[in-house]
Amino acid sequence: MNFFLQGLTMGIAYDAPIGLANLFVINAALTQTRRKSFLTTLIIIIFDVSLAFACFFGIGAVMKKFEWLQLIILLVGSLIVIYMGINLLRSQTTDISAEADPEMTIFKTVTSAFVVIWFNPQAIIDGSMMLGAFQVTLPNYSYPIFIAGVGIASALWFIVLNAIVTKFKDKFNAKVLRIINLVCGVIIILYGGKLLFNFITLLIH
């Protein structure tokens, strides 16, 4: 049970900092119907847990070993993240009622969520440092228990985040939502710019 609790607390620490995945879930809760936003949250959880598993079992080491892979992820990830930010800035939301049904197909949701999680080099590096390094301190038999705690923490965090934002989204009007989209869009573009700068720096060196 102790290993499970360690995984649970580590999982919360891994997901809690405001990042692209949290912004993605928040935006979905504010702009999509309750059903669609919950589906979006589940998709984010699936990709987030899969990344946590990969970090725990050593994807960070693979990235360090193959620099070309790190360069590809940095370049593609930065460009797509910037594109997502620009789309947020351009989005025009006029209806955020419970009946709102923005044109967000399942395919677009899945691909966007995949990019947010798996094309985020910072998340891979941070996850590898946090989860991969912690793995060394654990006995082999505890791996499934620990990583189960991490996975459940991810599910709890994003479901609760989605529920809270959905619960209070009626307090937001279209103007407030537009401001939130602008702020989130700027943050995402800046984040993408940072990734692109990291790519250029790595390429030069």
N, C-alpha and C positions, 0 to 999 in steps of 0.2 A: 504493500500500500504506500510505503514511503517513496518508492521509485515512481509510482503513479502521480503522487502529489508533486514531486519534483518536476515531472513532465508537464503537469497542469500549470504550475506557476511559471515554468520556463516558456510554455506556449503563450500564456498571457503577455509575458514580457516581450515575446517575439512579435506578437500581432498588435499590441496596444499603441505603439508610437504611430501618430498620424502619418500615413503614407498613401501611395497610390491605391492600394486595395481598399483602405478605409474610405477614401474619397469616392471611389467607384461605388461602394455599397451605399454611402450617404446620398450620392446623386441619384442612384436608382430608387432609393426609398422616397425621395422627394419628387421625382418626375414620372415614375411608373405606377401602375396599379399595384395594389397590395400583393396580388398573386405573382405578377411579373417581377416585382422587386424581391420577393422571397425566393423565386427561382434563380434570380441573379445572384443572390446571397449564397444559395446552395452551390452554384457553379464556382463562385469565388472560393468557397470552403474546400471543394474538391481539389482545385488547383493549388490552394495554399497548403493543404495537408500533404499533397503529393510532393510539393517543393520541400516541405519540412522533412519528409522522409528522405528525399534525395540529399539534402544538406546533412542530415544526420549520418547517412551512410557514405558521404564523401564526394559530392559533386564539386565542391569547392576545390578539392585536390585535383580533380580532372581539369578544371578551368585553369588552374595554375600550371599544370603540366603542359597543356596545349594552349599556347598564347593566341594562336589564330582563332580558336573557339571563343576566347574571351573578347577578342577584337570584333568578331561577327556579332556576338550578343550585344556588345556595347553600341556598335553602329546601328544595327537594325532596331534595337530597343530604343535608343535615343530618338531616332527619326519617327518611329511609330508613336512614342510618348508625346513628342512635340505635336504631331498630327492630331492626336486625341485632344490635346489642350486647345489647339486652334479650333477644332470642332465645337468644343464647349463654349469658347468665346463667341462663335458664330450662331450658336443655338438660340432660337427664339421660343420661349415658353409662355404660352398665354393661358393655359388651363392646367391647374394642378389639383383638380378635384379628384375624388375617388374614382370617377368615371374616366379620367384621362387615360389615354392609351397611345403613348408615343410610338412611332414606328421603330421599334427595337426588336428585330427578329431574333429567334433563338440562335441562329448561326452567328449573327453579329455579336450577340451577348457572349457566346462561348469564345469566339476569337478575341474579343476585346479583353475578357477576363483572363484568357491565356496569356496575352501580351502583358497585361498589368502585373501578373505574377511571375511568369517564366522568362520574360524579356526585361526583367528588372535586375541588372547586375548587382546593384546595391543590396537587394533583398537576398540574392544568392550568396554574396560575400558575407553579409551580416549573419545570415542563417547558418552558413558553414562555420563561421567563427564561434557562434553561440552554441549551436547544437552539435556540430562536429567536434569542437574542442571538449564539450561536456561528455561526449561519448567515451572519451579516453578514461574518464574517472569512474565509469560504470562497469560492473561485471557483465559478461556476455548474456547471462540468463535474464538480465533485467531489461534488455533492449526493447522487447515487445511491450512490456509494461510501461516503460518510460515514454516511448513514442506514441502509445495509445493515449497517454495523458496529454501530450502535445496536440494530438489530433482533436481530442474532445475540447481542449481549450480553444482551438481555432473555431470550432463549430459554435461553442457557447459565445465567444466574443462577437462574431459577425452576426449571429442570429439576434443577440441582445441589441447590438448597434442598430440593425435594421428595424427591430421592433420599436425602439425608442424614437428613432427619427420618423418612422411611419406614424406612430402615435401622435406626435406633435406637428406633423406636417400641415395640418389644417390651420395652424397659426402662421403659416407662410403664404403670402400672396405672390402673384406672378412677378412683381417688382423685386421682392426680397429674394425670390428664387433666381431671378436674373443676376442679381448681385452675387449670390453664392456661386452661380455658374462662372461668373467673371473671375472671382477670387480663385476658385478651384482651377479654372483654365490657366490663369497666370502662374499659379504654383506648379501645375503640371508642366507647362512650357519651360519654366525655370529649371525644373527637375530634369527635363529632357535635355536642356542646354548643358547642364552639369555633366550628364552622361556623355554627351557629344564631346565636351571638353576633355573628359577623361579618356575618351577614345583617341582624340588627337594627341594628347600627352603620351599615351601608351604607344601610339604609332611612331611618334618622333623618337622616343627612347628605345 
